Amino acid sequence: MKLNKRSLFIILVIVLTIAVDQISKVIVRENITLRTDINPGERIPLIGDAFVMMNVENTGAFLGMGSDLNPTLRILLLLALPILVLGFVLRHIFKDKSLDNWSLFAFASIIGGGIANVFDRIVFGKVTDFLFIDLGGVFRTGIFNLADLSVTTGMIILIFMSFKNKKKTKES
């Protein structure tokens, strides 16, 4: 694989995404008391009660789904499958030269976020989540981390670019 500007861009986005996520998780683990069934942990308001930090260990996937799966299924669904999918997506973005920069950024963000969370599952057996948004019941998230934010942002960009590209195609 030749390292041109495009390849360097992809690698840089992936590495920065992983680094920022892992650094944020180290800071949270070292400085915010873990929330458990017994201990409510700390809640640190960032913007009143609308945007809060806390330390939660997630043994499942999105919103804790899969935490009660048996160990074999958990390995298959939360480690093997994501690694396989991330590998295919990575291969796709290096091979498909027709992707625009926004789509490359989006895919690289998704891959970086995915790798960061898979790394946590391999090394710690769980993922550290720490951000929570509650806009007075109108909009409320589960507890998430920066890797989740990267994956979500990447997906939103891909959806937006898909609509933009469809509009361009119709105009042609």
Contact map, one row per residue, 1 for C-alpha under 8 A:
1110000000000000000000000000000000000000000000000000000000000000000000000000000000000000000000000000000000000000000000000000000000000000000000000000000000000000000000000000
1111001000000000000000000000000000000000000000000000000000000000000000000000000000000000000000000000000000000000000000000000000000000000000000000000000000000000000000000000
1111111100000000000000000000000000000000000000000000000000000000000000000000000000000000000000000000000000000000000000000000000000000000000000000000000000000000000000000000
0111111100000000000000000000000000000000000000000000000000000000000000000000000000000000000000000000000000000000000000000000000000000000000000000000000000000000000000000000
0011111110000000000000000000000000000000000000000000000000000000000000000000000000000000000000000000000000000000000000000000000000000000000000000000000000000000000000000000
0011111111000000000000000000000000000000000000000000000000000000000000000000000000000000000000000000000000000000000000000000000000000000000000000000000000000000000000000000
0111111111100000000000000000000000000000000000000000000000000000000000000000000000000000000001000000000000000000000000000000000000000000000000000000000000000000000000000000
0011111111110000000000000000000000000000000000000000000000000000000000000000000000000000000000000000000000000000000000000000000000000000000000000000000000000000000000000000
0000111111111000000000000000000000000000000000000000000000000000000000000000000000000000000000000000000000000000000000000000000000000000000000000000000000000000000000000000
0000011111111100000000000000000000000000000000000000000000000000000000000000000000000000000000000000000110010000000000000000000000000000000000000000000000000000000000000000
0000001111111110000000000000000000000000000000000000000000000000000000000000000000000000000000000000000000010000000000000000000000000000000000000000000000000000000000000000
0000000111111111000000000000000000000000000000000000000000000000000000000000000000000000000000000000000000000000000000000000000000000000000000000000000000000000000000000000
0000000011111111100000000000000000000000000000000000000000000000000000000000000000000000000000000000000010011001000000000000000000000000000000000000000000000000000000000000
0000000001111111110000000000000000000000000000000000000000000000000000000000000000000000000000000000000000011011100000000000000000000000000000000000000000000000000000000000
0000000000111111111000000000000000000000000000000000000000000000000000000000000000000000000000000000000000000001000000000000000000000000000000000000000000000000000000000000
0000000000011111111100000000000000000000000000000000000000000000000000000000000000000000000000000000000000000001000000000000000000000000000000000000000000000000000000000000
0000000000001111111110000000000000000000000000000000000000000000000000000000000000000000000000000000000000001001100100000000000000000000000000000010010000000000000000000000
0000000000000111111111000000000000000000000000000000000000000000000000000000000000000000000000000000000000000001101100000000000000000000000000000010000000000000000000000000
0000000000000011111111100000000000000000000000000000000000000000000000000000000000000000000000000000000000000000000000000000000000000000000000000000000000000000000000000000
0000000000000001111111110000000000000000000000000000000000000000000000000000000000000000000000000000000000000000000000000000000000000000000000000100000000000000000000000000
0000000000000000111111111000000000000000000000000000000000000000000000000000000000000000000000000000000000000000100100000000000000000000000000001110000000000000000000000000
0000000000000000011111111100000000000000000000000000000000000000000000000000000000000000000000000000000000000000000100000000000000000000000000000000000000000000000000000000
0000000000000000001111111110000000000000000000000000000000000000000000000000000000000000000000000000000000000000000000000000000000000000000000000000000000000000000000000000
0000000000000000000111111111000000000000000000000000000000000000000000000000000000000000000000000000000000000000000000000000000000000000000000000100000000000000000000000000
0000000000000000000011111111100000000000000000000000000000000000000000000000000000000000000000000000000000000000000000000000000110000000000000001000000000000000000000000000
0000000000000000000001111111110000000000000000000000000000000000000000000000000000000000000000000000000000000000000000000000000000000000000000000000000000000000000000000000
0000000000000000000000111111111000000000000000000000000000000000000000000000000000000000000000000000000000000000000000000000000000000000000000000000000000000000000000000000
0000000000000000000000011111111100000000000000000000011000000000000000000000000000000000000000000000000000000000000000000000000001000000000000000000000000000000000000000000
0000000000000000000000001111111111000000000000000000001000000000000000000000000000000000000000000000000000000000000000000000000100000000000000000000000000000000000000000000
0000000000000000000000000111111100000000000000000000000000000000000000000000000000000000000000000000000000000000000000000000000000000000000000000000000000000000000000000000
0000000000000000000000000011111110000000000000000000000000000000000000000000000000000000000000000000000000000000000000000000000000000000000000000000000000000000000000000000
0000000000000000000000000001111111000000110000000000011000000000000000000000000000000000000000000000000000000000000000000000000000000000000000000000000000000000000000000000
0000000000000000000000000000101111100000110000000000011000000000000000000000000000000000000000000000000000000000000000000000000000000000000000000000000000000000000000000000
0000000000000000000000000000100111110011110000000000011110000000000000000000000000000000000000000000000000000000000000000000000000000000000000000000000000000000000000000000
0000000000000000000000000000000011111011110000000000011110000000000000000000000000000000000000000000000000000000000000000000000000000000000000000000000000000000000000000000
0000000000000000000000000000000001111111100000000000000100000000000000000000000000000000000000000000000000000000000000000000000000000000000000000000000000000000000000000000
0000000000000000000000000000000000111111000000000000000000000000000000000000000000000000000000000000000000000000000000000000000000000000000000000000000000000000000000000000
0000000000000000000000000000000000011111000000000000000000000000000000000000000000000000000000000000000000000000000000000000000000000000000000000000000000000000000000000000
0000000000000000000000000000000001111111100000000000000000000000000000000000000000000000000000000000000000000000000000000000000000000000000000000000000000000000000000000000
0000000000000000000000000000000001111111110000000000000000000000000000000000000000000000000000000000000000000000000000000000000000000000000000000000000000000000000000000000
0000000000000000000000000000000111110011111000000000011000000000000000000000000000000000000000000000000000000000000000000000000000000000000000000000000000000000000000000000
0000000000000000000000000000000111100001111100000000011000000000000000000000000000000000000000000000000000000000000000000000000000000000000000000000000000000000000000000000
0000000000000000000000000000000000000000111110000001110000000000000000000000000000000000000000000000000000000000000000000000000000000000000000000000000000000000000000000000
0000000000000000000000000000000000000000011111000001110000000000000000000000000000000000000000000000000000000000000000000000000000000000000000000000000000000000000000000000
0000000000000000000000000000000000000000001111111111100000000000000000000000000000000000000000000000000000000000000000000000000000000000000000000000000000000000000000000000
0000000000000000000000000000000000000000000111111111100000000000000000000000000000000000000000000000000000000000000000000000000000000000000000000000000000000000000000000000
0000000000000000000000000000000000000000000011111111000000000000000000000000000000000000000000000000000000000000000000000000000000000000000000000000000000000000000000000000
0000000000000000000000000000000000000000000011111111000000000000000000000000000000000000000000000000000000000000000000000000000000000000000000000000000000000000000000000000
0000000000000000000000000000000000000000000011111111000000000000000000000000000000000000000000000000000000000000000000000000000000000100000000000000000000000000000000000000
0000000000000000000000000000000000000000000011111111000000000000000000000000000000000000000000000000000000000000000000000000000000011111000000000000000000000000000000000000
0000000000000000000000000000000000000000000011111111100000000000000000000000000000000000000000000000000000000000000000000000000000111100000000000000000000000000000000000000
0000000000000000000000000000000000000000001111111111110000000000000000000000000000000000000000000000000000000000000000000000000000111000000000000000000000000000000000000000
0000000000000000000000000000000000000000001111000011111000000000000000000000000000000000000000000000000000000000000000000000000001110000000000000000000000000000000000000000
0000000000000000000000000001000111100000111100000001111100000000000000000000000000000000000000000000000000000000000000000000000011110000000000000000000000000000000000000000
0000000000000000000000000001100111100000110000000000111110000000000000000000000000000000000000000000000000000000000000000000000111000000000000000000000000000000000000000000
0000000000000000000000000000000001110000000000000000011111000000000000000000000000000000000000000000000000000000000000000000000111000000000000100000000000000000000000000000
0000000000000000000000000000000001100000000000000000001111100000000000000000000000000000000000000000000000000000000000000000011110000000000000000000000000000000000000000000
0000000000000000000000000000000000000000000000000000000111111001001000000000000000000000000000000000000000000000000000000000011110000000000000000000000000000000000000000000
0000000000000000000000000000000000000000000000000000000011111001011000000000000000000000000000000000000000000000000000001000111000000000000000000000000000000000000000000000
0000000000000000000000000000000000000000000000000000000001111111111100000100010000000000000000000000000000000000000000000000011000000000000000000000000000000000000000000000
0000000000000000000000000000000000000000000000000000000001111111111000000000010000000000000000000000000000000000000000000000000000000000000000000000000000000000000000000000
0000000000000000000000000000000000000000000000000000000000011111100000000000000000000000000000000000000000000000000000000000000000000000000000000000000000000000000000000000
0000000000000000000000000000000000000000000000000000000000011111100000000000000000000000000000000000000000000000000000000000000000000000000001110000000000000000000000000000
0000000000000000000000000000000000000000000000000000000001111111111000000000000000000000000000000000000000000000000000000000000000000000000000000000000000000000000000000000
0000000000000000000000000000000000000000000000000000000000011111111100000000000000000000000000000000000000000000000000000000000000000000000000000000000000000000000000000000
0000000000000000000000000000000000000000000000000000000000111001111110000100000000000000000000000000000000000000000000000000000000000000000000000000000000000000000000000000
0000000000000000000000000000000000000000000000000000000001111001111110000100000000000000000000000000000000000000000000000000000000000000000000000000000000000000000000000000
0000000000000000000000000000000000000000000000000000000000010000111111000000000000000000000000000000000000000000000000000000000000000000000000000000000000000000000000000000
0000000000000000000000000000000000000000000000000000000000000000011111101100000000000000000000000000000000000000000000000000000000000000000000000000000000000000000000000000
0000000000000000000000000000000000000000000000000000000000000000000111111100000000000000000000000000000000000000000000000000000000000000000000000000000000000000000000000000
0000000000000000000000000000000000000000000000000000000000000000000011111110000000000000000000000000000000000000000000000000000000000000000000000000000000000000000000000000
0000000000000000000000000000000000000000000000000000000000000000000001111111000000000000000000000000000000000000000000000000000000000000000000000000000000000000000000000000
0000000000000000000000000000000000000000000000000000000000000000000011111111100000000000000000000000000000000000000000000000000000000000000000000000000000000000000000000000
0000000000000000000000000000000000000000000000000000000000010000011011111111111000000000000000000000000000000000000000000000000000000000000000000000000000000000000000000000
0000000000000000000000000000000000000000000000000000000000000000000000111111111100000000000000000000000000000000000000000000000000000000000000000000000000000000000000000000
0000000000000000000000000000000000000000000000000000000000000000000000011111111110000000000000000000000000000000000000000000000000000000000000000000000000000000000000000000
0000000000000000000000000000000000000000000000000000000000000000000000001111111111000000000000000000000000000000000000000000000000000000000000000000000000000000000000000000
0000000000000000000000000000000000000000000000000000000000011000000000000111111111000000000000000000000000000000000001001000000000000000000000000000000000000000000000000000
0000000000000000000000000000000000000000000000000000000000000000000000000111111111100000000000000000000000000000000001001100000000000000000000000000000000000000000000000000
0000000000000000000000000000000000000000000000000000000000000000000000000011111111110000000000000000000000000000000000000000000000000000000000000000000000000000000000000000
0000000000000000000000000000000000000000000000000000000000000000000000000001111111111000000000000000000000000000000000000000000000000000000000000000000000000000000000000000
0000000000000000000000000000000000000000000000000000000000000000000000000000111111111100000000000000000000000000010001000000000000000000000000000000000000000000000000000000
0000000000000000000000000000000000000000000000000000000000000000000000000000001111111110000000000000000000000000001001000000000000000000000000000000000000000000000000000000
0000000000000000000000000000000000000000000000000000000000000000000000000000000111111111000000000000000000000000000000000000000000000000000000000000000000000000000000000000
0000000000000000000000000000000000000000000000000000000000000000000000000000000011111111100000000000000000000000000000000000000000000000000000000000000000000000000000000000
0000000000000000000000000000000000000000000000000000000000000000000000000000000001111111110000000000000000000010011000000000000000000000000000000000000000000000000000000000
0000000000000000000000000000000000000000000000000000000000000000000000000000000000111111111000000000000000000000000000000000000000000000000000000000000000000000000000000000
0000000000000000000000000000000000000000000000000000000000000000000000000000000000011111111100000000000000000000000000000000000000000000000000000000000000000000000000000000
0000000000000000000000000000000000000000000000000000000000000000000000000000000000001111111110000000000000100010000000000000000000000000000000000000000000000000000000000000
0000000000000000000000000000000000000000000000000000000000000000000000000000000000000111111111000000000000110010000000000000000000000000000000000000000000000000000000000000
0000000000000000000000000000000000000000000000000000000000000000000000000000000000000011111111100000000000000000000000000000000000000000000000000000000000000000000000000000
0000000000000000000000000000000000000000000000000000000000000000000000000000000000000001111111110000000000000000000000000000000000000000000000000000000000000000000000000000
0000000000000000000000000000000000000000000000000000000000000000000000000000000000000000111111111010000100100000000000000000000000000000000000000000000000000000000000000000
0000001000000000000000000000000000000000000000000000000000000000000000000000000000000000011111111000000000000000000000000000000000000000000000000000000000000000000000000000
0000000000000000000000000000000000000000000000000000000000000000000000000000000000000000001111111000000000000000000000000000000000000000000000000000000000000000000000000000
0000000000000000000000000000000000000000000000000000000000000000000000000000000000000000000111111110000000000000000000000000000000000000000000000000000000000000000000000000
0000000000000000000000000000000000000000000000000000000000000000000000000000000000000000000011111110000000000000000000000000000000000000000000000000000000000000000000000000
0000000000000000000000000000000000000000000000000000000000000000000000000000000000000000000000011111000000000000000000000000000000000000000000000000000000000000000000000000
0000000000000000000000000000000000000000000000000000000000000000000000000000000000000000000010011111101100000000000000000000000000000000000000000000000000000000000000000000
0000000000000000000000000000000000000000000000000000000000000000000000000000000000000000000000000111111100000000000000000000000000000000000000000000000000000000000000000000
0000000000000000000000000000000000000000000000000000000000000000000000000000000000000000000000000011111110000000000000000000000000000000000000000000000000000000000000000000
0000000000000000000000000000000000000000000000000000000000000000000000000000000000000000000000000001111111000000000000000000000000000000000000000000000000001100100000000000
0000000000000000000000000000000000000000000000000000000000000000000000000000000000000000000000000011111111100000000000000000000000000000000000000000000000001100100000000000
0000000001000000000000000000000000000000000000000000000000000000000000000000000000000000000010000011111111110000000000000000000000000000000000000000000000000000000000000000
0000000001001000000000000000000000000000000000000000000000000000000000000000000000000000000000000000111111111000000000000000000000000000000000000000000001000000000000000000
0000000000000000000000000000000000000000000000000000000000000000000000000000000000000000000000000000011111111100000000000000000000000000000000000000000011101100000000000000
0000000000000000000000000000000000000000000000000000000000000000000000000000000000000000110010000000001111111110000000000000000000000000000000000000000001100100000000000000
0000000001101100000000000000000000000000000000000000000000000000000000000000000000000000010000000000000111111111000000000000000000000000000000000000000001000000000000000000
0000000000001100100000000000000000000000000000000000000000000000000000000000000000000000000000000000000011111111100000000000000000000000000000000000011011000000000000000000
0000000000000000000000000000000000000000000000000000000000000000000000000000000000000000000000000000000001111111110000000000000000000000000000000000011111100000000000000000
0000000000000100000000000000000000000000000000000000000000000000000000000000000000000100110000000000000000111111111000000000000000000000000000000000001000000000000000000000
0000000000001111110000000000000000000000000000000000000000000000000000000000000000000000000000000000000000011111111100000000000000000000000000000010011000000000000000000000
0000000000000100110010000000000000000000000000000000000000000000000000000000000000000000000000000000000000001111111110000000000000000000000000000111111000000000000000000000
0000000000000000000000000000000000000000000000000000000000000000000000000000000001000100000000000000000000000111111111000000000000000000000000000011001000000000000000000000
0000000000000000010000000000000000000000000000000000000000000000000000000000000000100100000000000000000000000011111111100000000000000000000000000000000000000000000000000000
0000000000000000110011000000000000000000000000000000000000000000000000000000000000000000000000000000000000000001111111110000000000000000000000000010000000000000000000000000
0000000000000000000000000000000000000000000000000000000000000000000000000000000000000000000000000000000000000000111111111000001000000000000000000010000000000000000000000000
0000000000000000000000000000000000000000000000000000000000000000000000000000011001100000000000000000000000000000011111111100000000000000000000000000000000000000000000000000
0000000000000000000000000000000000000000000000000000000000000000000000000000000000000000000000000000000000000000001111111110000000000000000000000000000000000000000000000000
0000000000000000000000000000000000000000000000000000000000000000000000000000000000000000000000000000000000000000000111111111111100000000000000000000000000000000000000000000
0000000000000000000000000000000000000000000000000000000000100000000000000000011000000000000000000000000000000000000011111111111000000000000000000000000000000000000000000000
0000000000000000000000000000000000000000000000000000000000000000000000000000001000000000000000000000000000000000000001111111110000000000000000000000000000000000000000000000
0000000000000000000000000000000000000000000000000000000000000000000000000000000000000000000000000000000000000000000000111111100000000000000000000000000000000000000000000000
0000000000000000000000000000000000000000000000000000000000000000000000000000000000000000000000000000000000000000000000011111111000000000000000000000000000000000000000000000
0000000000000000000000000000000000000000000000000000000000100000000000000000000000000000000000000000000000000000000000011111111000000000000000000000000000000000000000000000
0000000000000000000000000000000000000000000000000000000011110000000000000000000000000000000000000000000000000000000000011101111100000000000000000000000000000000000000000000
0000000000000000000000000000000000000000000000000000000011110000000000000000000000000000000000000000000000000000000010011001111110000000000000000000000000000000000000000000
0000000000000000000000001000100000000000000000000000001111000000000000000000000000000000000000000000000000000000000000010000011111000000000000001000000000000000000000000000
0000000000000000000000001000000000000000000000000000011111000000000000000000000000000000000000000000000000000000000000000000001111100000000000111000000000000000000000000000
0000000000000000000000000001000000000000000000000000111100000000000000000000000000000000000000000000000000000000000000000000000111110000000000111000000000000000000000000000
0000000000000000000000000000000000000000000000000011110000000000000000000000000000000000000000000000000000000000000000000000000011111000000000111000000000000000000000000000
0000000000000000000000000000000000000000000000000111110000000000000000000000000000000000000000000000000000000000000000000000000001111100000111110000000000000000000000000000
0000000000000000000000000000000000000000000000000111000000000000000000000000000000000000000000000000000000000000000000000000000000111110001111100000000000000000000000000000
0000000000000000000000000000000000000000000000001110000000000000000000000000000000000000000000000000000000000000000000000000000000011111111110000000000000000000000000000000
0000000000000000000000000000000000000000000000000100000000000000000000000000000000000000000000000000000000000000000000000000000000001111111100000000000000000000000000000000
0000000000000000000000000000000000000000000000000100000000000000000000000000000000000000000000000000000000000000000000000000000000000111111100000000000000000000000000000000
0000000000000000000000000000000000000000000000000000000000000000000000000000000000000000000000000000000000000000000000000000000000000111111100000000000000000000000000000000
0000000000000000000000000000000000000000000000000000000000000000000000000000000000000000000000000000000000000000000000000000000000000111111100000000000000000000000000000000
0000000000000000000000000000000000000000000000000000000000000000000000000000000000000000000000000000000000000000000000000000000000001111111110000000000000000000000000000000
0000000000000000000000000000000000000000000000000000000000000000000000000000000000000000000000000000000000000000000000000000000000011111111111000000000000000000000000000000
0000000000000000000000000000000000000000000000000000000000000000000000000000000000000000000000000000000000000000000000000000000000011100001111110000000000000000000000000000
0000000000000000000000000000000000000000000000000000000000000010000000000000000000000000000000000000000000000000000000000000000000011000000111110000000000000000000000000000
0000000000000000000000000000000000000000000000000000000100000010000000000000000000000000000000000000000000000000000000000000000011111000000011111000000000000000000000000000
0000000000000000000000000000000000000000000000000000000000000010000000000000000000000000000000000000000000000000000000000000000011110000000011111101100000000000000000000000
0000000000000000000010001000000000000000000000000000000000000000000000000000000000000000000000000000000000000000000000000000000111100000000000111111100000000000000000000000
0000000000000000000110010000000000000000000000000000000000000000000000000000000000000000000000000000000000000000100000000000000000000000000000011111110000000000000000000000
0000000000000000110010000000000000000000000000000000000000000000000000000000000000000000000000000000000000000001110110000000000000000000000000001111111000000000000000000000
0000000000000000000000000000000000000000000000000000000000000000000000000000000000000000000000000000000000000000110000000000000000000000000000011111111100000000000000000000
0000000000000000000000000000000000000000000000000000000000000000000000000000000000000000000000000000000000000000100000000000000000000000000000011111111110000000000000000000
0000000000000000100000000000000000000000000000000000000000000000000000000000000000000000000000000000000000001101100000000000000000000000000000000111111111000000000000000000
0000000000000000000000000000000000000000000000000000000000000000000000000000000000000000000000000000000000001111110000000000000000000000000000000011111111100000000000000000
0000000000000000000000000000000000000000000000000000000000000000000000000000000000000000000000000000000000000100000000000000000000000000000000000001111111110000000000000000
0000000000000000000000000000000000000000000000000000000000000000000000000000000000000000000000000000000001001100000000000000000000000000000000000000111111111000000000000000
0000000000000000000000000000000000000000000000000000000000000000000000000000000000000000000000000000000011111100000000000000000000000000000000000000011111111100000000000000
0000000000000000000000000000000000000000000000000000000000000000000000000000000000000000000000000000000001100100000000000000000000000000000000000000001111111110000000000000
0000000000000000000000000000000000000000000000000000000000000000000000000000000000000000000000000000000000000000000000000000000000000000000000000000000111111111000000000000
0000000000000000000000000000000000000000000000000000000000000000000000000000000000000000000000000000011001000000000000000000000000000000000000000000000011111111100000000000
0000000000000000000000000000000000000000000000000000000000000000000000000000000000000000000000000000011001100000000000000000000000000000000000000000000001111111110000000000
0000000000000000000000000000000000000000000000000000000000000000000000000000000000000000000000000000000000000000000000000000000000000000000000000000000000111111111000000000
0000000000000000000000000000000000000000000000000000000000000000000000000000000000000000000000000000000000000000000000000000000000000000000000000000000000011111111100000000
0000000000000000000000000000000000000000000000000000000000000000000000000000000000000000000000000000011000000000000000000000000000000000000000000000000000001111111110000000
0000000000000000000000000000000000000000000000000000000000000000000000000000000000000000000000000000000000000000000000000000000000000000000000000000000000000111111111000000
0000000000000000000000000000000000000000000000000000000000000000000000000000000000000000000000000000000000000000000000000000000000000000000000000000000000000011111111100000
0000000000000000000000000000000000000000000000000000000000000000000000000000000000000000000000000000000000000000000000000000000000000000000000000000000000000001111111110000
0000000000000000000000000000000000000000000000000000000000000000000000000000000000000000000000000000000000000000000000000000000000000000000000000000000000000000111111111000
0000000000000000000000000000000000000000000000000000000000000000000000000000000000000000000000000000000000000000000000000000000000000000000000000000000000000000011111111100
0000000000000000000000000000000000000000000000000000000000000000000000000000000000000000000000000000000000000000000000000000000000000000000000000000000000000000001111111110
0000000000000000000000000000000000000000000000000000000000000000000000000000000000000000000000000000000000000000000000000000000000000000000000000000000000000000000111111111
0000000000000000000000000000000000000000000000000000000000000000000000000000000000000000000000000000000000000000000000000000000000000000000000000000000000000000000011111111
0000000000000000000000000000000000000000000000000000000000000000000000000000000000000000000000000000000000000000000000000000000000000000000000000000000000000000000001111111
0000000000000000000000000000000000000000000000000000000000000000000000000000000000000000000000000000000000000000000000000000000000000000000000000000000000000000000000111111
0000000000000000000000000000000000000000000000000000000000000000000000000000000000000000000000000000000000000000000000000000000000000000000000000000000000000000000000011111
